[in-house]
């Protein structure tokens, strides 16, 4: 389980992610997975992001400057947990980044 969601569903959604370039050299992750898998990923990210917000409000952690940054950090935490649960060490989109160089 990852944040109360089945690890296999969360991982399926994470593995569906691909990189899209945006303006200013930034990148965006986007993916199309089974609706149940994507819903599980979103719920898991929501839970982590809520805890991050609560910690920021209590000044226990450095405050993220934007909602998007906090959401991105929450996604990264959930994705890492899902990949570790199945012994993965490298995110699928890391290969896309190295191929683009």
C-alpha positions, 0 to 999 in steps of 0.5 A: 500500500502507498498512501492507502492505495494499492501499490500496483495501481499507483505504479501502473499510473507512474509507469504511464508518465511521459515527459513533455517539454514546456516553455523556459526549459521546464518539463511536464509529466503526462500520462494515460493509464487505466482510470482506476490507476490514475485515480489511485495515483491522484488520491495518493498525491493528494494525501501527501500534499495535504500533509505537506501543507499541514507541516508548512502551516506549522512551520515545521518544514520550509514552505514551498513557494507555489502550489505546483512545486508542492504538488510536484514534490508530493508526486515525486514522493509517491512515485519513488515509494511506488517504484521502491515497492517493486525494486525499481531505482530509476524513473521511466522518464529519466531515460527520456531525459538522458535521450534528449541530451 
